[in-house]
Amino acid sequence: MKNESVVDLIKDLTAKLSAVAEEFNGRVAQASEPIAVGDVPSEAMLVDRANAVLAERRMRRQFLPEELFHEPAWDMLLALFVSRDDRAPMNIKALVSMSDAPVTTSQRWIEHLHKLKLIDRVIDPTDRRRVEISLSYNGEEAMRSYLRALKRQ
């Protein structure tokens, strides 16, 4: 009886995650519509916007309860977008610290972001315990499209 409820719960969660992934993919396709050349913000402007979004997200916590704004995956995607400008991938520990979530929660989100092909994971050849995380091509394009759409508003 208990196993059946766990299986049902897993099936329900899988269905919900699939729905989120489909919606995300649809929005990425929609957001990547052609833009007039004069409207294309520079990479530096996109990084500045991503930094501003991160700062705005953290500022909310000064005024409202922290648990209202718990989106570790989004915080990680923003941090990875900003860090890619430094041309250095983040290790898991640094990425977890950017998410303001417990380690296990962050690791589950990292795994999910990898399954969605939004991030890449590379094991450090000199220290196999260390895993480098960076935005994948799809992740970069999705973030760029989103940040461009913000700029147009």
C-alpha positions as CSV (number, residue, x, y, z in Angstrom):
1,M,0.0,0.0,0.0
2,K,2.8,2.4,1.0
3,N,4.8,1.6,-2.1
4,E,1.8,2.3,-4.4
5,S,1.4,5.8,-2.9
6,V,5.1,6.5,-3.5
7,V,4.9,5.3,-7.1
8,D,1.8,7.4,-7.6
9,L,3.6,10.4,-6.1
10,I,6.6,9.8,-8.4
11,K,4.4,9.5,-11.5
12,D,2.6,12.7,-10.5
13,L,5.8,14.6,-10.0
14,T,7.2,13.3,-13.3
15,A,4.1,14.4,-15.1
16,K,4.3,17.9,-13.5
17,L,8.0,18.2,-14.4
18,S,7.4,17.2,-18.0
19,A,4.6,19.8,-18.2
20,V,7.0,22.5,-16.9
21,A,9.7,21.4,-19.4
22,E,7.2,21.5,-22.3
23,E,6.0,25.0,-21.3
24,F,9.6,26.2,-20.9
25,N,10.6,24.9,-24.3
26,G,7.5,26.6,-25.9
27,R,8.4,29.9,-24.2
28,V,12.1,29.6,-25.4
29,A,10.9,29.0,-29.0
30,Q,8.5,31.9,-28.7
31,A,11.1,34.3,-27.2
32,S,13.6,33.6,-29.8
33,E,11.7,35.3,-32.6
34,P,13.7,37.6,-34.8
35,I,14.6,41.0,-33.4
36,A,15.4,44.1,-35.4
37,V,19.2,44.8,-35.4
38,G,18.9,48.1,-33.6
39,D,17.0,46.4,-30.8
40,V,19.7,43.8,-29.9
41,P,21.3,44.6,-26.6
42,S,25.0,43.9,-26.2
43,E,26.3,41.0,-24.1
44,A,27.4,43.5,-21.4
45,M,23.9,44.9,-21.2
46,L,22.4,41.4,-20.8
47,V,24.9,40.6,-18.0
48,D,24.1,43.9,-16.4
49,R,20.4,43.1,-16.6
50,A,21.0,39.6,-15.1
51,N,23.0,41.2,-12.3
52,A,20.1,43.6,-11.7
53,V,17.6,40.8,-11.6
54,L,19.7,38.9,-9.0
55,A,20.0,42.1,-6.9
56,E,16.3,42.7,-7.1
57,R,15.6,39.1,-6.0
58,R,17.9,39.5,-3.0
59,M,16.4,42.9,-2.1
60,R,12.9,41.4,-1.7
61,R,14.2,39.4,1.2
62,Q,14.9,42.6,3.1
63,F,11.2,43.5,3.2
64,L,9.3,40.2,3.0
65,P,9.7,36.7,4.4
66,E,12.4,34.7,2.6
67,E,10.3,31.6,2.0
68,L,8.1,33.6,-0.4
69,F,10.8,33.7,-3.0
70,H,12.3,30.2,-3.1
71,E,13.4,29.5,-6.7
72,P,16.8,27.9,-6.5
73,A,16.9,26.9,-10.2
74,W,16.2,30.4,-11.3
75,D,18.9,31.9,-9.0
76,M,21.3,29.3,-10.3
77,L,20.6,30.1,-14.0
78,L,21.0,33.8,-13.4
79,A,24.3,33.2,-11.5
80,L,25.6,30.9,-14.3
81,F,24.7,33.5,-16.9
82,V,26.6,36.2,-15.1
83,S,29.6,34.0,-14.3
84,R,29.9,32.9,-17.9
85,D,31.0,36.4,-18.7
86,D,34.1,35.6,-16.7
87,R,34.7,32.6,-18.9
88,A,35.0,30.4,-15.8
89,P,32.5,27.7,-15.0
90,M,31.3,27.4,-11.4
91,N,31.8,24.5,-9.2
92,I,28.8,22.9,-7.4
93,K,29.7,24.4,-4.1
94,A,29.7,28.0,-5.5
95,L,26.5,27.3,-7.4
96,V,24.7,25.9,-4.4
97,S,25.7,29.0,-2.4
98,M,24.1,31.2,-5.1
99,S,20.8,29.4,-4.8
100,D,20.1,30.1,-1.1
101,A,18.7,26.6,-0.8
102,P,19.8,23.5,1.1
103,V,22.6,21.5,-0.5
104,T,20.3,18.5,-1.3
105,T,17.6,20.7,-2.8
106,S,20.2,22.6,-4.9
107,Q,21.7,19.3,-6.1
108,R,18.3,18.0,-7.2
109,W,17.8,21.2,-9.2
110,I,21.2,20.9,-10.7
111,E,20.3,17.4,-11.9
112,H,17.0,18.6,-13.2
113,L,18.6,21.5,-15.1
114,H,21.0,19.1,-16.6
115,K,18.2,16.8,-17.7
116,L,16.5,19.8,-19.3
117,K,19.8,20.4,-21.2
118,L,20.1,23.9,-19.7
119,I,23.5,23.3,-18.0
120,D,26.6,21.3,-18.7
121,R,28.5,19.3,-16.0
122,V,32.2,18.5,-16.5
123,I,34.2,16.5,-14.0
124,D,37.6,18.1,-13.3
125,P,40.3,15.7,-14.6
126,T,42.7,16.7,-11.8
127,D,40.2,16.3,-9.0
128,R,37.4,14.0,-9.9
129,R,35.4,15.1,-6.8
130,R,35.1,18.6,-8.3
131,V,32.4,19.1,-10.9
132,E,32.3,22.3,-13.0
133,I,28.9,23.7,-14.0
134,S,28.2,26.0,-16.9
135,L,25.2,27.0,-19.0
136,S,24.7,24.8,-22.0
137,Y,24.2,26.3,-25.4
138,N,20.4,25.9,-24.9
139,G,20.7,27.5,-21.5
140,E,22.6,30.5,-22.7
141,E,20.2,31.0,-25.6
142,A,17.2,30.8,-23.3
143,M,18.7,33.2,-20.8
144,R,19.7,35.7,-23.6
145,S,16.2,35.5,-25.1
146,Y,14.6,36.1,-21.7
147,L,16.9,39.0,-20.8
148,R,16.4,40.6,-24.3
149,A,12.6,40.3,-23.8
150,L,13.0,42.1,-20.4
151,K,15.0,44.9,-22.2
152,R,12.2,45.3,-24.8
153,Q,9.6,46.0,-22.1
